[in-house]
Amino acid sequence: MVDPSLNPTSAPEAVTSCATDPTRRPRWRPRRADVLAIGAYVLLGVFVCLNYWVDVQHRVSSHLPTDHSWFEWLFSHGAYSVRHLENPLFSARQNAPDGVNMMANTSLLGMTLPLAPVTLLFGPQVTYALYLGGALAATAATSYWVLSRHLVRSRAGAFVGGAFLGFAPGIVHHANGQPNFVSNFLLPLIVARVLCLGRDGRWRRDGIVLGLLVAYQIFINEEMLLLTALACLVIVVAYGVQRPRAARERAGGFLAALGLGGGLALLLTAYPIWFQFNGPQSYRGLQGGVFHNWGEDLMAFVTFPRDTMAGDEAVEKTIGLTEQNSWFGWPLVLVALAALVLLWRRSLAARVCGVLVVLFTVGAIGPKVRFDGVETTVVGPWAYIPDDVPLVEMMMPTRLALVTTAAVGVLLALAWDAAAGYGRRPVPAPRPAADDTDAAGDPPAATPARRWIRPVGYAAVALAVLPLFPRPLPAQHVDLPPRFITAGGWRPYVPEGRTLVPVPIPSNVHGLSTLRWSALTGHEFPVPGGYFIGPNEKGEGVFGAPNRPTSTLIYTTMDAGTVPTLTGENRRQAVADLRFWKASVVVLGDHPRETVLRELMTGLLGPARRVDDVWLWDVRPLVG
């Protein structure tokens, strides 16, 4: 429901489509400013991923190395599914023999499948780094396009807003191993389409476009889609309250288009969604509602984030556990508040952003208010939300702050645009409707008393965002899999229908290197365990496979650094576990705990053979 009065400096010449004239469409021909903006976003995406490109084959995220390896595995899953024409909604190549429900995990199928040719040609490490930087740049670019075509006249203002939306502190924080949370390039288009529903009578076209966008976003990140839907609901209600007459006039077309879009999205995704909640290895909620305690610390809002030029990693340890979704730094908080105050009466868009900031900031607090790393006794809003509410049960309160981030990005664009408007030739304001009393055109022409507004406005926005300029993501060295794995030396030992058991067995805590054995060989052999969410015996979601006696023994031995006294029962359980995993061979490669692990496995299975650069136990005679 975009309205001409959303922006105090909009003009028909600059802001086309449903924002100003329902009979005109956006200009798709890019201008020089558009090309420069997108080029700058691409360069910034490359810069953020620079530490990966230095040695792309041997680098993973320093902050979330296991998540990084999981997404490399996902890119390999997409390539494997395309190459073998298998159902991408499920994988039997991890957590053997039970497998993994990919729809019930952050599978990023909307991108891993189209990028399968890149993965097959260059490997998942290259695909990961290429996609991560590309997703950041693409999100900034679509945000820029929506801002410049629908909301602000200043291309520079749209550039600043788009850069913040694509590379905001919370987004860059998630770029450390979680590319699904930086894959937000469809969300600005979805919001723009929702706001235009019912504007020009083309409800069928609008509904179909919205349905296609929503359906595709489901295969990228459902949680971000849910947050976007909540934000759109707030925006529509706020618009209806402030523009009741216009809202009533558009209600019929809006609801018709929304119904068509929702129906189309449901039709296209009905089976995958059914599979997510009812297919093999599906689950209901997470055990203990573990995410609900992740709320924002109030001090985090005025703290500079870790991965920016002004950030300090030591501050993170002071504030404690947080995802840094709201680490804006105090200059940006002051500028955002000032923009709200100055634009409140003149811009409906600013007022809507203010509503979003308040609601989603409060919602991000969590069940208990935390201040400067200390959990207080003050109850937060999530204390009143049950852990088992469908969809909400999987959300972290802190991630609601990502909507606050989006609202702040729009405010930055509006503030820059308002400053640019001073001195611009006035454009006559549209005649206000009966309930449209605050429509406004350009600000007054510059006078000597007002000339200071423009540079001061520019300087304030620049000083707020420059400290948040991202640094290259930190990366650490990781060894490639053993030559025995990469060169195919395992093939004579692993017939079809059997598994290769790496030591340590992959899990959400141990086995980072061995999970990459599967990822970097294109899933050629199945492995037990893994890094995923699956059901426990009660059907609740838990991280990783339920531990078997042997996997537990391996992990405790690694942690202790010594081999316990082994019994006949330990050896019997080891054989039983290998039978359950349908194992044909157990493999131990180079590992910091290689000596103690080899001693343990020898005590359980007998002497190992040195084959190429690994220790190998052929267990087929044991398990039959």
ABEGO torsion letter per residue (X at the ends): XBBAAABAABBAAABBEAAABAABBBBABBBAAAAAAAAAAAAAAAAAAAAAAABAAABBBAABAAAAAAAAAAAAAAAAAAAAGBBAABBAABGOAAEBBAAABBAGAAAAAAAAAAAAAAEAAAAAAAAAAAAAAAAAAAAAAAAAAAABABAAAAAAAAAAAAABAAAAAAABGBAAAABAAAAAAAAAAAAABGAAGBAAAAAAAAAAAAAAAAAABAAAAAAAAAAAAAAAAAAAAABAAAAAAAAAAAAAAAAAAAAAAAAAAAAAAAAAAABBGBBBEBBGGAAAABBBBAAAAABBBAABAABBAAAAAAAEBBAGAABAEAAAAAAAAAAAAAAAAABAAAAAAAAAAAAAAAAAAEABBBBGGBBBABBBAAAABBAABBGAAABBAAAAAAAAAAAAAAAAAAAAAAAAABGBBBBBBBBBBAABAABBBBBBBBBAAAAAAAAAAAAAAAAAAAAABBBBBBBBBBBBBBAAAAAGAAAAABBBGBBBBBOBBBBAABGAAAAAAAAAAGGABBBBEEBBBBBBAAGBBBBEBBBBAAAAAAAAAAAAGBBBBBBAAAAAAAAAAAAAAGBABBBBBBBAAAAAAAAAAAAAAEBBBBBEABBBBBAAAAAX
